[in-house]
Amino acid sequence: MHKKKLLTQLVCLTLAGTLGGCATSARDTRDPLENWNRGVQTFNDNLDDYAMKPIAKGYQWITPSFVDIGVSNFFSNINDIAVTINDLLQFKLTQTGLDGSRFIVNTVAGVGGLVDVASLIDLPKHNEDFDQTLGFWGVPAGPYLVLPLLGPSSPRGVSGLVGDAAMNPFTYLSFGVIPGIESGVGSAISGGAFALNAIDLRADNLTAEKIASEAAIDRYEFFKNAYFQRREHLIHDGKLPLDHEAFDIDKEFDQNIGAPIRTH
């Protein structure tokens, strides 16, 4: 439920800003690499259409709901390790204790994280990553950058991905540093885990992605604005600066819904 709620908030948060800003994309100072980015997004979209989306739909079709929920909970629990570390790096000490407790409770009482027991005792899931930590310390995001396979990002976002990977225990299986697990076996386990997580996330995002694609006048602009607005929202914990432009979703949607849909 929490993941679906976040996805719904993301779509609502970015829809109006995207609909209102498509005409100025050529002069967007945040996006000097637009030609490259559009090409990479086309590659990613084609890969998604012919591979990831069919696999995700098949996974969703054959996987019982309780198994799907258990898989999502498991990877969410692993993610809480990085969340707790990033809490600490941002001096969110109270949240550090809560998220650390959440990981311990779900790992022990939730059978390795398969059951989200922590949410039942009012230990909610938080969203913190190393990109947010870098933003907290004043590191600028830099220009918009679409990564092959990974999608919307920025130079700071790339550093964030590296930092988060360093906080993920599955990363170290590939290096054979865990006693009793050879590097080859560890690589297979690690690769399988990352692939399963990607498929599970894609399956959970099928509905939200469809809504975004159908609503957007320009799909590229939609996801670019979605990325920047979502990152700003997360870095400031929803408390955006006073000079941050707010959008009237209903007004902007009504004004732009009749516009022709552009895909390039």
Contacts in CASP RR format, 6 or more apart in sequence:
PFRMAT RR
TARGET T0000
AUTHOR 0000-0000-0000
METHOD contacts of the structure
MODEL  1
MHKKKLLTQLVCLTLAGTLGGCATSARDTRDPLENWNRGVQTFNDNLDDY
AMKPIAKGYQWITPSFVDIGVSNFFSNINDIAVTINDLLQFKLTQTGLDG
SRFIVNTVAGVGGLVDVASLIDLPKHNEDFDQTLGFWGVPAGPYLVLPLL
GPSSPRGVSGLVGDAAMNPFTYLSFGVIPGIESGVGSAISGGAFALNAID
LRADNLTAEKIASEAAIDRYEFFKNAYFQRREHLIHDGKLPLDHEAFDID
KEFDQNIGAPIRTH
2 119 0 8 1.000
2 124 0 8 1.000
2 125 0 8 1.000
3 72 0 8 1.000
3 76 0 8 1.000
3 204 0 8 1.000
4 204 0 8 1.000
4 208 0 8 1.000
6 127 0 8 1.000
7 204 0 8 1.000
7 205 0 8 1.000
7 207 0 8 1.000
7 208 0 8 1.000
8 208 0 8 1.000
10 208 0 8 1.000
10 226 0 8 1.000
10 230 0 8 1.000
11 208 0 8 1.000
11 211 0 8 1.000
11 212 0 8 1.000
11 215 0 8 1.000
11 226 0 8 1.000
12 249 0 8 1.000
13 226 0 8 1.000
13 229 0 8 1.000
13 230 0 8 1.000
13 233 0 8 1.000
14 222 0 8 1.000
14 225 0 8 1.000
14 226 0 8 1.000
14 229 0 8 1.000
14 230 0 8 1.000
15 215 0 8 1.000
15 216 0 8 1.000
15 222 0 8 1.000
15 249 0 8 1.000
15 252 0 8 1.000
15 253 0 8 1.000
16 247 0 8 1.000
16 248 0 8 1.000
16 249 0 8 1.000
16 251 0 8 1.000
16 252 0 8 1.000
16 253 0 8 1.000
17 225 0 8 1.000
17 229 0 8 1.000
17 247 0 8 1.000
17 252 0 8 1.000
18 216 0 8 1.000
18 217 0 8 1.000
18 218 0 8 1.000
18 221 0 8 1.000
18 222 0 8 1.000
18 225 0 8 1.000
18 226 0 8 1.000
19 215 0 8 1.000
19 216 0 8 1.000
19 217 0 8 1.000
19 252 0 8 1.000
19 253 0 8 1.000
19 255 0 8 1.000
19 256 0 8 1.000
19 257 0 8 1.000
19 259 0 8 1.000
20 252 0 8 1.000
20 255 0 8 1.000
20 256 0 8 1.000
21 221 0 8 1.000
21 225 0 8 1.000
22 217 0 8 1.000
22 218 0 8 1.000
22 221 0 8 1.000
22 262 0 8 1.000
25 31 0 8 1.000
25 34 0 8 1.000
25 218 0 8 1.000
25 220 0 8 1.000
25 221 0 8 1.000
25 224 0 8 1.000
26 34 0 8 1.000
28 34 0 8 1.000
28 144 0 8 1.000
28 224 0 8 1.000
30 142 0 8 1.000
30 143 0 8 1.000
30 144 0 8 1.000
30 224 0 8 1.000
30 228 0 8 1.000
31 37 0 8 1.000
31 143 0 8 1.000
31 144 0 8 1.000
31 224 0 8 1.000
32 143 0 8 1.000
33 143 0 8 1.000
33 144 0 8 1.000
33 145 0 8 1.000
34 144 0 8 1.000
36 146 0 8 1.000
37 144 0 8 1.000
37 145 0 8 1.000
37 146 0 8 1.000
37 220 0 8 1.000
37 224 0 8 1.000
38 146 0 8 1.000
38 220 0 8 1.000
38 264 0 8 1.000
39 146 0 8 1.000
40 146 0 8 1.000
40 147 0 8 1.000
40 148 0 8 1.000
40 151 0 8 1.000
41 146 0 8 1.000
41 151 0 8 1.000
41 219 0 8 1.000
41 220 0 8 1.000
41 223 0 8 1.000
43 148 0 8 1.000
44 146 0 8 1.000
44 148 0 8 1.000
44 149 0 8 1.000
44 151 0 8 1.000
45 219 0 8 1.000
47 149 0 8 1.000
48 202 0 8 1.000
52 198 0 8 1.000
52 199 0 8 1.000
52 202 0 8 1.000
53 202 0 8 1.000
53 206 0 8 1.000
55 199 0 8 1.000
55 202 0 8 1.000
56 199 0 8 1.000
56 202 0 8 1.000
56 203 0 8 1.000
56 206 0 8 1.000
57 203 0 8 1.000
57 206 0 8 1.000
59 199 0 8 1.000
59 200 0 8 1.000
59 203 0 8 1.000
60 68 0 8 1.000
60 203 0 8 1.000
60 206 0 8 1.000
63 71 0 8 1.000
63 203 0 8 1.000
68 200 0 8 1.000
68 203 0 8 1.000
70 113 0 8 1.000
70 114 0 8 1.000
70 115 0 8 1.000
71 196 0 8 1.000
71 200 0 8 1.000
72 200 0 8 1.000
72 204 0 8 1.000
73 106 0 8 1.000
73 113 0 8 1.000
73 114 0 8 1.000
73 115 0 8 1.000
73 116 0 8 1.000
74 112 0 8 1.000
74 113 0 8 1.000
74 114 0 8 1.000
75 196 0 8 1.000
75 197 0 8 1.000
75 200 0 8 1.000
76 113 0 8 1.000
76 116 0 8 1.000
76 125 0 8 1.000
77 103 0 8 1.000
77 106 0 8 1.000
77 107 0 8 1.000
77 112 0 8 1.000
77 113 0 8 1.000
77 116 0 8 1.000
78 168 0 8 1.000
78 169 0 8 1.000
78 170 0 8 1.000
79 168 0 8 1.000
80 99 0 8 1.000
80 100 0 8 1.000
80 102 0 8 1.000
80 103 0 8 1.000
80 106 0 8 1.000
80 125 0 8 1.000
81 103 0 8 1.000
81 167 0 8 1.000
81 168 0 8 1.000
81 169 0 8 1.000
82 128 0 8 1.000
82 129 0 8 1.000
82 130 0 8 1.000
82 164 0 8 1.000
82 167 0 8 1.000
82 168 0 8 1.000
83 99 0 8 1.000
83 126 0 8 1.000
83 127 0 8 1.000
83 128 0 8 1.000
83 129 0 8 1.000
84 96 0 8 1.000
84 97 0 8 1.000
84 99 0 8 1.000
84 100 0 8 1.000
84 103 0 8 1.000
85 167 0 8 1.000
86 128 0 8 1.000
86 129 0 8 1.000
86 130 0 8 1.000
86 132 0 8 1.000
86 133 0 8 1.000
86 167 0 8 1.000
87 93 0 8 1.000
87 95 0 8 1.000
87 96 0 8 1.000
87 97 0 8 1.000
87 99 0 8 1.000
87 126 0 8 1.000
87 128 0 8 1.000
88 96 0 8 1.000
89 130 0 8 1.000
89 133 0 8 1.000
89 136 0 8 1.000
90 128 0 8 1.000
90 132 0 8 1.000
90 133 0 8 1.000
90 136 0 8 1.000
92 128 0 8 1.000
95 126 0 8 1.000
95 128 0 8 1.000
98 123 0 8 1.000
98 124 0 8 1.000
98 126 0 8 1.000
99 126 0 8 1.000
99 128 0 8 1.000
101 118 0 8 1.000
101 123 0 8 1.000
102 118 0 8 1.000
102 123 0 8 1.000
102 125 0 8 1.000
105 117 0 8 1.000
105 118 0 8 1.000
105 121 0 8 1.000
105 123 0 8 1.000
106 112 0 8 1.000
106 113 0 8 1.000
106 115 0 8 1.000
106 116 0 8 1.000
106 117 0 8 1.000
106 118 0 8 1.000
107 113 0 8 1.000
109 115 0 8 1.000
109 117 0 8 1.000
110 116 0 8 1.000
110 117 0 8 1.000
116 125 0 8 1.000
118 125 0 8 1.000
119 125 0 8 1.000
127 234 0 8 1.000
128 234 0 8 1.000
129 160 0 8 1.000
129 164 0 8 1.000
129 234 0 8 1.000
130 159 0 8 1.000
130 160 0 8 1.000
130 161 0 8 1.000
130 162 0 8 1.000
130 163 0 8 1.000
130 164 0 8 1.000
130 167 0 8 1.000
131 156 0 8 1.000
131 157 0 8 1.000
131 159 0 8 1.000
131 160 0 8 1.000
131 161 0 8 1.000
131 164 0 8 1.000
131 231 0 8 1.000
132 231 0 8 1.000
132 234 0 8 1.000
132 235 0 8 1.000
133 160 0 8 1.000
134 156 0 8 1.000
134 157 0 8 1.000
134 159 0 8 1.000
134 160 0 8 1.000
135 141 0 8 1.000
135 156 0 8 1.000
135 235 0 8 1.000
136 235 0 8 1.000
139 156 0 8 1.000
139 159 0 8 1.000
140 156 0 8 1.000
141 154 0 8 1.000
141 155 0 8 1.000
141 156 0 8 1.000
141 157 0 8 1.000
141 228 0 8 1.000
141 231 0 8 1.000
142 154 0 8 1.000
142 155 0 8 1.000
142 156 0 8 1.000
143 154 0 8 1.000
143 155 0 8 1.000
144 152 0 8 1.000
144 154 0 8 1.000
144 224 0 8 1.000
144 227 0 8 1.000
144 228 0 8 1.000
145 152 0 8 1.000
145 153 0 8 1.000
145 154 0 8 1.000
145 155 0 8 1.000
145 158 0 8 1.000
146 152 0 8 1.000
146 153 0 8 1.000
147 153 0 8 1.000
147 158 0 8 1.000
150 161 0 8 1.000
152 223 0 8 1.000
152 224 0 8 1.000
152 226 0 8 1.000
152 227 0 8 1.000
153 161 0 8 1.000
153 227 0 8 1.000
154 227 0 8 1.000
154 231 0 8 1.000
165 171 0 8 1.000
170 189 0 8 1.000
170 190 0 8 1.000
170 191 0 8 1.000
170 193 0 8 1.000
170 194 0 8 1.000
171 190 0 8 1.000
172 178 0 8 1.000
173 181 0 8 1.000
173 186 0 8 1.000
173 187 0 8 1.000
173 189 0 8 1.000
173 190 0 8 1.000
174 183 0 8 1.000
174 184 0 8 1.000
174 186 0 8 1.000
174 187 0 8 1.000
174 190 0 8 1.000
174 191 0 8 1.000
175 183 0 8 1.000
176 182 0 8 1.000
176 183 0 8 1.000
176 184 0 8 1.000
176 186 0 8 1.000
178 186 0 8 1.000
181 189 0 8 1.000
212 219 0 8 1.000
212 222 0 8 1.000
212 223 0 8 1.000
212 226 0 8 1.000
213 219 0 8 1.000
213 222 0 8 1.000
215 222 0 8 1.000
216 222 0 8 1.000
216 223 0 8 1.000
216 261 0 8 1.000
217 256 0 8 1.000
217 259 0 8 1.000
217 260 0 8 1.000
217 261 0 8 1.000
217 262 0 8 1.000
218 262 0 8 1.000
218 263 0 8 1.000
218 264 0 8 1.000
219 263 0 8 1.000
220 264 0 8 1.000
232 240 0 8 1.000
232 244 0 8 1.000
233 240 0 8 1.000
END
